[in-house]
Every structure is written in C-alpha cells, then in structure tokens.
C-alpha cells in the first residue's frame, strides 16, 4: 500500500488550500490491480453547500446525473442513494428540514445540519387530533392496509391509489376535503391522509357514518398535526436539515469497517465500480468514486478495498452510496469519471443525486 499512501498524501497536500470545493483524480495500483479514483472535498464551514436532488422532482422517476446537475445549476454532483426499479430512493430522505420519505432500511445515514455526521438514526412519525393520535408507519412509501398513510407533493400529483379508500386532504393543518373513492386523489398543497378500506367495500353506496369503527374518521375543518421525531445514535432528539440513508458502513472511528456482506446491498467482495461518502479528520465532506469493469484501466474495488482508500485519505467515518453502473462524478461541464455505462455525457439515469455548490463569495474550484 506504499504507492497508495504516497499518492493520497500528495492529494491531501494539494487540497489543503481549497476554500470550499476541491477535486482530484488518482491513477493507482492497488493489490496488483490498476484503479481510477476520483475525489471531491467539500468544506461546508467555508462556503460549500450540499443538497440532494430527486429525479423529476418526485420520489418516482429517473434522470441522468448530468441533466439533474445542470437543472439545479450545481458545480459538482455524485450519484446518491440506492433506488428501486420504480425510481424510488431506498431509505430515509430529508431535504431542507422537510421529510420526503420515511422508510428505514437499517443502515447509517449522512446527517447534515450545523455539523456533519454519519450515524444510525431512528425516525418516527406521529399524527395528533385533539385527544386522538398514533404512529404513522407509511410516509410517501405507498398505501398499506390497517395504517394511516401520508402522501406529500413529493410523492407526485396523486396518492396513486386505485382501491377503496377514505382519504383526507389537509391544507394549513386542517381537513379541507375528504373522499370515499376507488380513484387516486390529488394531493394538493399540504398532504393527504389515506386509509385503505376492505377490497369489497362499495364506497359509492356508503356514507361516512357507515364506515367500520376501525377506520379513523375526521371531520371537515378538524385540525390534524403530523410530527416527525428523529433520534440520533446517542439517544438525543435532533432536527436535521438533510438526511440521506446509505448502503452500510465502510469506515468507523478511522478503522476499516467494511463487511463481506451487508444486509441491504448484499455481498461486497467482487470488484465493482463504487461510490462512497465520508468525513475526514478536518471535518470536511468527502466523496470518492472508483471506476470499474474496465480491464487494464479500472478493475473496480471490493468494499474492503474501498474502505482502505478512504482510510488512506484520513477519512474517519464513511458509508456506501449506490454503486455499479450508477457510480458517477460530474463536475461543472460533464462527467469526470468513465462509468460502466455507454452515455459518457450525462451518465446513467438514476433516482437521486447529491449536488455540491458554493456560496457567491467563495473562491472557485481548486484542481
């Protein structure tokens, strides 16, 4: 690992003078395999700004990384959270203090507020109306029987439910409209509360007074509060501005924490393109992308090798972002890496990206 250490010591020196954002690329040999590594460093205390972006501005959909970055006028971007076949980000997602998706996959999160951290958090949502209240188990994750399901505008124009339902539209924290229907309901300004009814319910012949006792019934004008509680790994309540759930630990307390298998992402022992997010000893945010699947140029990394690279770069905490063909880094005018995907201009279409920019008074990129 001597050659890797020397390269990363040089990169660390080059990036010391970066005011807000810094970029470097390294061509290294690691365990007898040639690798191409790309690094972004962001100092949020000195003007760097970090934000997430959803494809199509919705929890469903796909958009190339370059298109997303240009649309948001970012200076740099990397692929973000893992996602499913429908283009829905996997896990907990909060942007600008607003929760977009609450669906914990049991992995650490990048948490951004006044400080940076990568940690396991617990997020719970509750509803309250007068003396009544309870847990919300589905928040922009679909509609499930026996639960109050919440849908915000991030979910799309409607709740996408084609089943018997009792749905309430809230505006300003009050019920403004309610629906007994089998058709999708438009979400509106605030959010919807949807409760699924039995499949054989003939809603067209039913009044609100005829609903079964287990169905929550809210009156027009009734106030309903939705509260989201976030508890950090130390058991304290926090109020984060941004939360992006990752695929699993790579580095903890400066030590290699990569496992051969992660519950969420599976085996990590094959050579693959990889993307990681970390925090270094200076307290700056680090993004690393490694190319792969390119014999003789960039073979790819295992999870443990990726953690080795991160620790050589003095990263103290780090976790996986989505990888494989999604591993991409975009800088100002185009992709800087060579992803395992044919479109080298804008990259693969994905569901979520992490964008970097800088405040107006900050200096430009240091290369």
N, C-alpha and C positions, 0 to 999 in steps of 0.2 A: 504493500500500500504506500510505499515511499513516494512513487511518482504521483499518486493521487494527492497525498498530503502537500507536496510541493506546489502542485497546480492550485489547490484551494487556498494555500497560504498567500499565493500571488493574487488570487481573486479577492481575498479578504482585504489585502492592502489596496487594491485598485478601487474597492467600493467604500473605503473609509471616508472619502471626501464627498460622497453622494449626499445632496441636500435632502431630497425627497424620494426619488426613484433611481434605482441603478440596475443595469443589465450586464451580464457577461455570459460567454459561451465557452465551454471547455471540451476539447477532444482528448479523451483519456483512454488508457488501457487499464482494465480492472479485472483481476483474476484471469488474465490472458485473453480477455475479450475487449475489443475496441468499443467505445461508447461515446455518444454525443450528449452532453449535458448543457442545459440552458437554465439560467438563474435570473430571478427578479428579486430585488430587495426594496422594501417599502418602509419608510420611516414615517409613521402616522403622526408622530410628535413634531415633525419638521415639515409638514405640509402635504404628505401623501394621503390620498383619500381612497378608501376601499369600498366597493359596493358590489352587490350581486345583481344579475340580470336574468330574467326569465325569458325563454323563447316565446315570441308572440305575446309577451306581457301576460302570460297565463300559466297556470300550473299544468296545462296540457299543451304540447306542441314542440316543434323542433325549429332550430335556426342555426345556420353556420356561425362559428365563433367570430369570424371577421365581420360578418354582417351585424351581429349583435354589438360588437365593439364600436363599429363606425356609427351605428344608430344612436349609441349612447355617448358618442364623442369621447371615448376612452383613450388614454395614452398607451395602455397596455392591458392585456387580458390573458387569462388562462382558463382552460376548461374547469368546471366547478364540480357540483355534486353529482353523485351517481343518479341514474334515472331509469325508468321502466320503458316498456315498448310503446306506451302512450305519450311519452314525453313528460312524465311527472317526476320531479325531483324526489329522491328517496330520503325520507327523514325529516328532521326538524329544520324549519326555514323561517327566519325572521329578517326583515329588512326595514331600516329606518324606524325601529321600535314597533313595527307592525307585524304581528304573526301572520304568516302566509300559509303555513302548513304545519300541523302538529301530528306527527306520526313517527314516534321514536323507534329507531332501528337498533338501539343499544350500543352505539359507538360514540366516540368523543366528538365534540363539536368545536369548531373555530368560533369563539365568542369575542365580539368586538364591542367595546364601549369606550370609556376613558382609557382603558388598558386593553391589552391583548391577552388571550389565553386559549389554550386547547385543553378541554376538560370534558368529563362526563357531567351532564346536567339532567335534571328532571323537570319536565314541563307538564302542567295540568291546567285544564280549562274548566271553568265553572259558570253556571247560569244562576241568576237570582231574580225572583219576582215576589216582592212582599216577603212573606214567611216561607215561601216555597223556593226550592233550589236543588241543585245537584251537579254531578260531573258531566262534562261534555267529552265524549270519547272519540268523536269524529269531527275534525275541523279541516274542511277542504280536502277530505280524503275519500269522499263517496257517501252513499246512504246505506245505513245498516239497520236491520230490524231491532226494535227494543231500545233504540238510542235516540237522543236528540242530536241531529246532525246539523252542523253550522256550515254555511256557504257564504263566502265573501266574493267581492267582484274579481278577486284573483283567480277564482275558480272558472270564470267565464261569464257569459251573459245570463245563463240559467243554471239551475241545480242539476240539470241533465237527468232528471228522474222521470221515468215513464211507468210509474207504478202508483197504486192508490196511496195517497199521502195527505197528511194535514200539514200545511206549510204556512208560516207566518213571515211576512215581510216587515222588517224593522227599519225605521228612519228616526234618527235622533234618539235612539234608545227606546222608542215606543212602537207598539204594533200598529201599523197603518193599514195593512191589508192582510186577509187570511184566505186560504184556498183549500177546498176539498176537491182534489183533482187527480187525474192519472197522467197529466201532461207536465212537461218541465215548466217551472215557474221562474220568471225573470227576477234576478237578484236585486237590482235597484241600487240605491245609494249606500246603504249600510250593509245589511246581511239578511240571510234567511235562516229560520229555524225550521227544519223538516223532520217530521216523524212518520215513518212508514207504517201503513195500515196493512192488515191481512190481505193477501192477494185476491181473495174473493169478495172484498168489500165493494159494494155498489155505491160509490161516492155520489153519483148523480141523483140517487134517491135518498140521500142521507143528510140530516141536519147536524149542526154542531152538538146539539143536545143529545143526539143518538149515539155519539161516539162511545166506545168502550171506556170503562173507568181508568184503564191503564194509560190511555192516551192523554198527554198534557193538553189542556185547553186554555188558551189565552184570549182575553177579550180585546177588542179594538181600543186603542189608547192605553193599554196596560204597559207599564214600564218593565223592561227586562234588561238586566245588566249582565254582561259577559266579562268575566275576569280571568286573566291568564297568569298563573303563578310559575315562576322559574326559580329553581333551587340549584345552587352550584354544588360542586363536589365536596365543599366544606359544610354543607347544610344550611347555607345562608341564602335568603331571598335576594335575587339580583334583578335588574331591569335592563337587559341588554338592548343595544341598538341593532346589532346584526348577529345572526346565528346561522352557521352553515354546518350541517352534520356531515361527517366524513365516513370513510370506509373502515377505519381501525387505526390503532396506534402503530407508529413507526419508531419514534424516539420519546422516551420519558426520562426526565431529570438528566438529560445528556447521555443516556445509555440506549443502546440498540434494543428496542422492544418489539421488533418485528417477529411475528409468529409464522410458522409454516402454513397455517390455515386460519382464516378469520371467519367467524360465524356468518357475516353478511356477504363478504366478497369471495369466499372460498379459498382454494389453495393459492399461495403466493410464491411458490417455488420455481415457477417457469420464468424464462427470460421474456419480458414483455415491455412495451412502452409504459412508462409510469409518470404520474404527476403527484406531487406532494406539496403540502403547505406546512410551514414550520415557523418557529420563533427562535431567533438566535440570541446569543449572550448579550447583545446590545439592546435587546427588546424590539428589534425590527421584524417585520413580517417577511418570510422567505417563501418563494415559490420555485420549485425545481421541476423541470420536465426532462425526461430522458427518452430519446428516440429508441425504437426497437424494430424487430422483424426485418432488419436490413443487413444481411450477411456481409461481413467485412467492413462495414461502416458503423453500424449501431446495432448491436445484438440484442440490447434490452437488459433490464435488471430484474433480479428477484426482489421480493420485499426486503429481505435482509440486506442485500447489496445496496438498495436504495437508502436504507437507514444508515449504512456505512458512509455513503456520500454525504448525507445530511450531518452526521456527527463530525466528519472531517471539516465541514463548513461551520462548525461551532453552533449547530442548532441544538437547542435544549429540549424542545417539545416539537413533535411533528406527527402528521397523520396522512393517510391516503386521501387523495381526491380521485375522481374517476380516471381510468387509465385505458390501456389498449389503443385502439384507433382514435379514442377521444383525447389522447394526450397531445395538447397543443399549447403553444405560446405565441401570442400575437403582439406586435409592437408597432404602434403608430401607423404604419402603412401596409403591414402584411405579416404573415406567419414567419417566424424566425427559425422554427424547427422544421424538420421534414417528417410529418406524421405518416403513420401507416395507413394512408387514405389518399385516393388519387387527386382530390382537389387541393392543390398546393396554394391556392389564392386565398380562399376563405375557410378551408378546413371542413371537417365533418359537421353535420347538423347535430346539435345537442340541445338539451333542455335547460341547462343552467350554466352560467359563466360567472367568474369573478373578475371584476374590472378594476383597474387602477388609474387614477388621475392625480393631478396635483393642483393645489390652490394657485391662484393667479400670481401671487408674489414669489412663488418658489422657482428655483433655478431649473433648467432643463435637464434631460437625461444625461447621465454620465455613462459612457460606453467604455 
